[in-house]
Structure formats: structure tokens, C-alpha cells
Amino acid sequence: MKLYLLTQTAVHRYDVYLEAVVAANNEQEAREMHPIGGVVFNYERNAWLYSNGVVYQDSDDVCPDWPVHPAHVTATLIGDSINSRRNTHPYVICASFNAG
């Protein structure tokens, strides 16, 4: 797995995630991750799907704490994961949250 720095410039206010470091198999998979973990983007529903079953969609292209679509997220390759043999599922390593 590869390590990616996720950044976003679509959501500018308090109580939002600014960036995250994630382990993913490729850039697209990284961009489809939400910084809280357990959330992936579903293109068929055009929405974030949370592990608890909650679906988030917003016509304003901005969800409460992260861009509503992966197109607004930049994934920059920063290295290789040393845990790649043990974990093949993408996961969040750390995230930066701008609390207000």
C-alpha cells in the first residue's frame, strides 16, 4: 500500500477536516476516503456512505466537514506503507481537524 496526503480547499470554516494521511492501494482509492475513516464515496449514489449506514449528499458540493465529492480532494503520494503485507484495506493514519 501507498501513503497519501489528502488535502482539500473546498470547505473553509471551523469544524472541518483540513487534511489527512491515509494508506491506500492507489490515488483514486485514497481520494475516495473520508478523514474520519469507515467512510467511502459511492459513485452510484453520488454520496459518502458512512459505516453506520448514514448517507450524506448535498447539492451545494460541500458536506459539513469534508468536500462532498472526491473531485475536490487532492491526494499526494508521500511514501510506502510498511504494513502493506498485513493490511490490504485502505485506512486513515491521522487527520487534521479545524475545530471552532
Long-range contacts (C-beta under 8 A, 24 or more apart in sequence): 1-25, 1-80, 1-81, 1-83, 1-84, 1-87, 1-88, 1-90, 2-26, 2-30, 2-77, 2-79, 2-80, 2-81, 3-77, 3-78, 3-79, 3-80, 3-81, 3-93, 4-30, 4-75, 4-76, 4-77, 4-78, 5-75, 5-76, 5-78, 6-30, 6-31, 6-33, 6-35, 6-73, 6-74, 6-75, 7-73, 7-74, 7-76, 8-66, 8-67, 8-72, 8-73, 8-74, 9-72, 10-61, 10-62, 10-67, 10-72, 11-62, 11-63, 11-65, 11-66, 11-67, 13-98, 13-100, 14-98, 14-99, 14-100, 15-64, 15-65, 15-97, 15-98, 15-99, 15-100, 16-64, 16-65, 16-66, 16-97, 16-98, 17-65, 17-66, 17-95, 17-96, 17-97, 17-98, 18-96, 18-97, 18-98, 19-95, 19-96, 20-92, 20-93, 20-94, 20-95, 20-96, 21-78, 21-92, 21-93, 21-94, 21-95, 22-90, 22-91, 22-92, 22-93, 23-81, 23-83, 23-84, 23-87, 23-90, 23-91, 23-93, 24-75, 24-90, 25-88, 25-90, 27-75, 27-77, 28-70, 29-90, 30-75, 30-90, 31-70, 31-73, 31-74, 31-75, 32-70, 33-90, 33-92, 34-66, 35-65, 35-66, 35-92, 35-95, 35-96, 35-97, 36-65, 36-92, 36-95, 37-91, 37-92, 41-69, 41-70, 65-97
